[in-house]
C-alpha cells in the first residue's frame, strides 16, 4: 500500500512540475507581448485598424490582415506549403510562412530578422522589416506609424543574398579561409543595390 502511495505522489509531483513550467512559460510570453492602439497611416491614409499593433520583445508587429487591406490585395492559404499568399496584382504576390522569417516577394526569396507569428489566432508580421522587404519606408513615432509605399516594385535589397554575403565575410574572418575560396557578389551599380 505504501508503494502505491509513493507512485501516486511521484506522479503528482511530475504533473505539478509540468503545470508550474507551463504557467511560468505562458506568463513570460504574455508579459513580453504588448498591445498598442497606435494609429497607422499608409500613403497619407489613416488605416481603420480592426486589430491592434503588437510589440513582442522590442519588435513592432502588424496584423497580416491589415497589410492585405493596405496593399489592396487578396489573401489565400496555400495548403501544400502551409503558407499564406497576398496577391497584389497579376504579377505580384507575397508568400509568407508562419513562424518563419522566410518570405517570397514576386518569386524572390527574402528573409526578415524576426518570423511571422500568431497572436490571438491572427498572423502578425514584423512591421519595419516587412515594409523594408517590400521597398516601403516605415517610420515609428510616439504619434503613430507612417508607412510610405509607392506601388509594388522589385524590393530594394535581396535580404537573402545580403545575409549570405555577411555570413561569408564573417566566416572568412573567423576561420581564416583563403581569399580565392570566397565568392562575394560584385556590387557594380551602387544606386540600385539589388544583389544579383
C-alpha positions in Angstrom: 0.0 0.0 0.0 2.9 2.4 0.9 4.5 1.6 -2.5 1.3 2.6 -4.4 1.1 5.9 -2.4 4.7 6.7 -3.3 4.0 6.1 -7.0 0.9 8.4 -6.8 2.9 11.1 -5.0 5.7 10.8 -7.6 3.2 11.1 -10.5 1.6 14.1 -8.7 5.0 15.8 -8.4 5.6 15.3 -12.2 2.2 16.8 -13.0 2.7 19.7 -10.6 6.2 20.4 -12.1 4.8 20.4 -15.6 1.9 22.7 -14.6 4.3 25.2 -13.0 6.6 25.2 -16.1 3.6 25.8 -18.3 2.3 28.7 -16.2 5.8 30.3 -16.0 6.3 30.0 -19.8 2.9 31.4 -20.6 3.2 34.3 -18.2 6.6 35.1 -19.7 5.1 35.2 -23.2 2.1 37.3 -22.0 4.4 39.8 -20.3 6.6 40.1 -23.4 3.5 40.9 -25.6 2.1 44.4 -25.5 -0.9 45.6 -27.4 -0.7 49.1 -28.9 -3.7 51.2 -30.1 -1.3 53.2 -32.3 -2.7 54.9 -35.4 -1.2 53.7 -38.7 -1.0 55.9 -41.8 -0.4 54.2 -45.1 0.4 56.5 -48.0 -1.3 59.5 -46.3 -4.4 57.5 -45.5 -5.2 56.5 -41.9 -6.0 52.8 -41.7 -9.1 51.7 -39.8 -7.3 49.0 -37.8 -9.5 46.2 -36.7 -6.7 44.6 -34.6 -4.1 46.5 -32.6 -0.4 46.5 -33.3 1.6 44.2 -31.0 5.1 44.7 -29.6 6.9 41.5 -28.8 10.5 41.8 -27.4 11.0 45.3 -28.8 9.8 44.4 -32.3 6.6 46.0 -33.6 4.2 43.7 -35.4 1.2 44.5 -37.6 -1.6 42.0 -38.4 -1.3 40.5 -41.9 -5.0 41.2 -42.5 -4.2 44.9 -42.2 -1.4 44.6 -44.7 -3.7 42.9 -47.1 -6.2 45.8 -46.8 -3.5 48.4 -47.1 -2.0 46.8 -50.2 -5.5 46.3 -51.7 -4.7 42.6 -52.1 -6.4 39.3 -51.9 -5.4 36.7 -49.2 -5.4 32.9 -49.8 -4.0 30.0 -47.9 -1.6 27.6 -49.7 -2.2 24.2 -48.1 0.8 22.4 -49.6 3.3 25.0 -48.5 1.4 25.8 -45.2 1.8 29.4 -46.1 -0.3 32.5 -46.9 -0.3 34.4 -50.2 -1.1 38.0 -50.6 -1.9 38.6 -54.3 -1.4 42.2 -55.0 -1.7 42.1 -58.8 -1.5 39.6 -61.7 2.3 39.5 -61.5 3.0 40.4 -57.8 2.4 38.2 -54.8 3.8 37.8 -51.3 4.1 34.4 -49.8 4.5 34.2 -46.0 5.2 31.1 -43.9 4.0 31.3 -40.3 6.8 31.0 -37.6 9.4 31.6 -40.3 11.4 34.7 -41.2 11.3 33.5 -44.8 9.0 35.1 -47.4 8.8 35.3 -51.2 8.1 38.6 -53.0 7.2 38.2 -56.7 9.1 34.9 -56.9 12.2 36.1 -55.0 13.2 34.6 -51.6 13.9 37.0 -48.7 14.4 36.7 -45.0 13.4 39.0 -42.2 15.2 39.1 -38.9 12.0 38.1 -37.0 9.5 35.5 -38.0 5.8 35.9 -38.7 3.9 34.9 -35.5 0.4 34.1 -34.5 -1.1 36.3 -31.7 -4.7 35.7 -30.8 -5.2 33.4 -33.8 -4.0 36.1 -36.3 -0.8 36.1 -38.2 1.4 39.2 -37.4 4.3 40.4 -39.4 7.3 42.5 -38.1 6.2 45.9 -39.4 9.5 47.6 -40.2 11.2 44.5 -41.7 8.2 43.6 -43.8 7.8 47.2 -45.1 11.6 47.3 -45.9 11.5 44.0 -47.9 8.6 45.4 -49.9 10.5 48.6 -50.6 8.4 50.8 -48.3 9.6 53.1 -45.6 8.1 52.7 -42.1 8.5 55.5 -39.6 7.6 54.8 -36.0 6.9 57.7 -33.7 5.0 58.3 -30.5 2.2 59.9 -32.5 1.8 56.8 -34.7 3.2 54.7 -37.5 3.6 56.1 -41.0 4.2 53.7 -44.0 5.2 55.2 -47.3 4.8 52.8 -50.3 4.9 53.7 -53.9 3.5 50.6 -55.5 4.8 47.1 -55.8 8.3 47.5 -57.1 11.0 44.9 -57.1 12.3 45.0 -53.5 15.2 47.3 -52.9 17.6 44.7 -51.4 17.7 41.0 -51.6 18.0 40.2 -47.9 18.8 36.6 -48.7 21.9 37.4 -50.6 23.0 40.2 -48.3 22.7 37.8 -45.4 24.8 35.2 -47.3 27.4 37.8 -48.1 27.6 38.8 -44.4 27.9 35.1 -43.4 30.6 34.6 -46.0 32.6 37.6 -44.7 32.1 36.6 -41.0 33.2 33.0 -41.9 36.3 34.4 -43.6 37.3 36.5 -40.6 36.7 33.7 -38.1 38.2 30.7 -39.9 41.0 32.5 -42.0 39.8 30.8 -45.2 41.9 31.6 -48.3 40.6 34.6 -50.3 40.2 32.6 -53.6 37.7 30.2 -51.9 35.2 33.0 -51.1 32.6 34.2 -53.6 31.4 37.7 -52.8 28.8 39.3 -55.0 30.1 42.2 -57.1 28.2 45.5 -56.4 28.6 47.2 -59.8 25.7 49.6 -59.5 25.6 51.2 -56.0 22.5 53.3 -56.9 20.4 50.2 -57.2 21.8 47.8 -54.6 19.9 44.7 -55.7 22.4 41.8 -55.3 22.1 39.5 -58.3 
